[in-house]
């Protein structure tokens, strides 16, 4: 289920680079701390039947950090 949540976040942020980013998250977890934390939070809520939207759940600072993590990885 966590991978499904990660996939949804990555699609929301960088549609078209999903597989590349998921591989990066698996191989370089320390570089995606915000992304993984958001996925874990959403996953925990989902396990309790609480469905949330990435963009309406998190403040802009957190969303910007997820964008930064993904763009930094893609720029390597």
C-alpha positions in Angstrom: 0.0 0.0 0.0 2.9 2.4 0.7 4.1 2.1 -2.8 0.7 3.0 -4.1 0.7 6.2 -2.0 4.2 7.0 -3.1 3.1 6.5 -6.7 0.1 8.9 -6.2 2.4 11.6 -4.7 5.0 11.3 -7.5 2.3 11.4 -10.2 0.9 14.6 -8.6 4.4 16.1 -8.6 6.1 14.8 -11.7 3.8 13.0 -14.0 5.9 11.1 -16.6 8.8 10.3 -14.3 7.0 7.9 -11.9 9.1 4.8 -12.5 12.4 6.8 -12.4 11.5 8.5 -9.1 10.2 5.3 -7.5 13.5 3.6 -8.3 15.3 6.6 -6.8 13.2 6.5 -3.6 14.0 2.8 -3.2 17.7 3.3 -3.8 18.3 6.7 -2.1 15.7 6.8 0.8 17.7 9.5 2.7 17.3 11.9 -0.2 13.5 11.7 -0.1 12.8 12.2 3.6 9.8 14.6 3.1 8.3 12.5 0.3 8.5 9.3 2.3 7.2 11.0 5.5 4.2 12.3 3.5 3.5 8.8 2.0 3.7 7.2 5.5 1.3 9.8 6.9 -1.2 9.4 4.1 -0.8 5.6 4.3 -1.5 5.6 8.0 -4.6 7.6 7.5 -5.8 5.4 4.7 -5.4 2.3 6.8 -8.0 3.9 9.1 -10.3 4.7 6.2 -9.4 8.4 6.2 -8.7 9.5 2.6 -6.8 12.7 2.0 -5.4 14.6 -0.9 -1.7 15.5 -1.0 -2.3 19.1 -2.0 -5.0 19.9 0.5 -3.5 18.0 3.4 0.0 19.5 3.5 1.0 23.2 3.7 3.0 24.8 0.8 6.3 24.4 2.6 6.0 20.6 2.7 4.8 20.4 -0.9 7.7 22.6 -2.0 10.2 20.3 -0.2 8.7 17.2 -2.0 9.1 19.1 -5.3 12.6 20.0 -4.4 13.5 16.4 -3.5 12.1 15.0 -6.7 13.6 17.7 -8.9 17.0 17.4 -7.3 17.0 13.7 -8.0 15.9 14.1 -11.6 18.6 16.8 -12.1 21.4 14.3 -11.2 
